[in-house]
Amino acid sequence: MDERKQLFTYRNLQNIAKYYGDMTNQVSEFPTERTFQYQHSLPPLPVPSLEGSLAKYLDAVRPFATEEEYQVTAAVVKRFGEGIGKDLHQKLLQRARTRRNWLEDWWLDAAYLELRYPSQLNVNFGGPAPYLEHCWPPTEGVQLQRTSISMWHTLQYWDLLRTERLDPHKAGNVVLDMDQFRMLFCTCKVPGVTKDTIINYFKTESEGPCPSHVVVMCKGRFFSFDAVCDGHILTPPELLRQLTHVKQCCEGEPAGDGVAALTSEERTRWAKAREYLIGIDPANKTILETIQSSLFVVSLDDAKPYATAENYTPVTREALTGDPTIRWGDKSYNSLSFADGTFGSNCDHAPYDAMVLVTHCYYVDQQLKATDGRWKGSETVRPMPLPEELVFTVDDRVRSDVAHAKQQYFETTQDLQVVCYAFTSFGKAAIRQRKLHPDTFIQLALQLAYYRQHGRLGSCYETAMTRRFYHGRTETMRPCTLEAQNWCHTMLLPAASAEAKRKALLLAFNKHNKLMAEAQNGKVAGAVTLPCPPVWLATPQSWERLLPWCTMATGSSTASEMTGSWLPVRRGSPVERQMQRHCSRTWLPPYMRCYISLPQLSSNTHTHTHTHTHTHTHTHTHTHTHTHTHTHTHTHTHTHTHTHTHTHTHTHTEFVDGSQ
């Protein structure tokens, strides 16, 4: 094994609690705390002060506004704060008096359930599993065997939640909300004509019976079987028997009708198609409910991404944009099993945030490492029913709807570039050695790379978790600060001294850490979107600089091996026109998926430390130019330009160490 990889340990997570809570000890041998026991004692989500929110808004606007734009914006903000803003703030306070989380319903509706564009490609998140880095490298002929073992560990995790033996997450001594973990299993979004709903069938053991069946999708067909027999979870050999039966039923046979592709449609269109499907045959409703209530969906995919530990791009692309007929886009968890023995996931974002899946996948990864990816238990297969095929009744209209959904889906996926590389030159150990937080380090590195490439900063969104409050999910933190701007400018000044760069860096670090702490403590209201208040009209005129949307939307998936992503909104698409934004969005892998290595870093503040950062920038630009030229001869000229630019930039970044 590479020496740099040997230095990486999965136990080196003691400091991650600052942002997400500790994942190192998810299960206690003798648990004294139940998973959900603190839910009713969590504090309510506070309402940020009006003055603080407006001040943060102006701070976020400042790096992107000209002086004239900023003064106009400041004047409008002042009038807003002294006028209608006070009334609106009082309404928020009044709402908070009767709700433990005043934001929860608004956020769920506005960010997820009321959106009408296709959610599978615009809302869902997904990504590769890291198993290929240790016990399960890409190998053909082992798909079902590995899937049975992966399923078994996932079922064990479900059992931990159901019996409340998963330790409650904490940030230091502060208990974090665990409600989102109820949504990982037995959960599905159901489309509505104007608004979707989330149906959750999960129950803990003390609450009552919980569905225990899984749905397996293969070649456009559906199968279901119970994952529990006589009160015991099926073993990997038993799961293998069930999966083998599904595969044998599909091999050499025509593909199914691919009804699952309908879940990739525009939401209202999918809602109407679903109503029609139920109207054809009441049995279709039963099948839909079977899928919706299932623990999770297993997708047996014929694709062979052949990703590597250095380049996860192929499997990431398949996870995000793979065959829509073998994944249920509304399901809270689709476990993707590829024909080359690699794995991924695709999940609806509405019920929970990425950290829930990250925590689950980290658990499975740890178990696989501990057992070298093998089953060492009994090979006995108990008598049990074979999987039942779920066959929808369809007609020509349904087939036409499926064909339309697939066409729209694949056309959209063509307009995408996905890059997921591993950065192995150094990792978080080297960063922490300098007493700097790795997440802040990466955020500032992104700003510097963007600054070098474009000559300006990029408006950026970073997720901050608010799980220390009742039903807290995420909040908005704006990494692009005046301090970050000044540091980027200083780094590019030939005459700037190392000490000047170091001081500018530490100021930017301190500001970022302060804003992150405030966001996590409910002192920011940056994620709330209102119908275009006057304040917005005074912001910089270019949408690429406009807040609250951004050029880069990021979030850390903690210092684990888990990584993932979700798709950007396409420029010029109906989605962009609806949301008025253009984002390049990705979870930040664990600090750029750094393996831990220790470059020659000196602690002497008089010594310059040189870190060579390779920045891979992939830009996909569609330029539409419409030129209307009117002359004496009434000539009409139409020009359409399509530009595809691939830029590889090698940036030499000089970081000057210091402590904070």
Salt bridges, closest charged atoms under 4 A:
ASP2 OD2 - ARG4 NH2 3.29
GLU33 OE2 - LYS170 NZ 2.86
GLU67 OE1 - ARG62 NH2 2.60
GLU69 OE1 - ARG545 NH1 3.55
GLU82 OE2 - LYS78 NZ 2.83
GLU104 OE2 - HIS471 ND1 2.76
ASP109 OD2 - LYS195 NZ 3.10
GLU133 OE2 - ARG593 NH2 2.45
GLU140 OE1 - LYS304 NZ 2.95
ASP159 OD2 - ARG165 NH2 2.87
ASP179 OD1 - HIS471 NE2 3.51
ASP196 OD1 - ARG116 NH2 3.06
ASP196 OD2 - ARG267 NE 2.77
GLU207 OE1 - ARG182 NH2 2.79
GLU238 OE2 - ARG382 NE 2.67
GLU251 OE2 - LYS247 NZ 3.90
GLU265 OE2 - ARG269 NE 2.98
GLU265 OE2 - HIS404 ND1 2.59
ASP301 OD2 - ARG327 NH2 3.73
ASP302 OD2 - LYS219 NZ 2.66
ASP302 OD1 - LYS247 NZ 3.44
GLU310 OE2 - LYS5 NZ 3.18
ASP330 OD1 - ARG267 NH1 2.89
ASP348 OD1 - LYS189 NZ 3.05
ASP353 OD1 - HIS349 ND1 3.91
ASP353 OD1 - ARG473 NH2 2.90
ASP365 OD1 - HIS134 NE2 2.71
ASP372 OD2 - ARG374 NE 3.81
GLU389 OE2 - ARG221 NE 2.79
ASP396 OD1 - ARG399 NH1 3.06
ASP415 OD1 - HIS622 NE2 2.54
ASP439 OD2 - HIS512 NE2 3.75
GLU462 OE1 - HIS512 NE2 3.10
GLU483 OE1 - LYS511 NZ 3.43
GLU499 OE2 - ARG502 NH2 2.82
GLU518 OE1 - LYS56 NZ 2.95
GLU518 OE2 - LYS514 NZ 2.80
GLU544 OE1 - ARG456 NH2 3.43
GLU544 OE2 - ARG571 NH2 3.24
GLU561 OE1 - ARG593 NH2 3.54
GLU576 OE2 - ARG571 NE 3.18
GLU654 OE1 - LYS501 NZ 2.77
GLU654 OE2 - HIS608 ND1 3.24
ASP657 OD2 - ARG434 NE 2.43
